Amino acid sequence: MPSEKYLKYQVPQPPADVNQEFMTVQETAWVLGCGVKTVRRRIADLGIKGGPGARIITSRADRLAIHEASRPTPARRTGRPRKLRAA
């Protein structure tokens, strides 16, 4: 059974309004459809700063940056020609 802290801090939660200016990490994870750890990792990678000891809050611009960083990149071509199989 998950602990109370896990349920409070590590589970995405729906926001009161999906168009609000600021959201918690848990609400951001719910809106973006990913895990809380993924959002925290993206925030650290992008260098988004919060207040010391304060709860991490994301703005609309932060959420857009997190979303753009989460988008998969297309696979690179190796430059080698493909071998065609004989039918």
Order of alpha helices (4+ residues) and beta strands (2+ residues): alpha-beta-alpha-alpha-beta-alpha
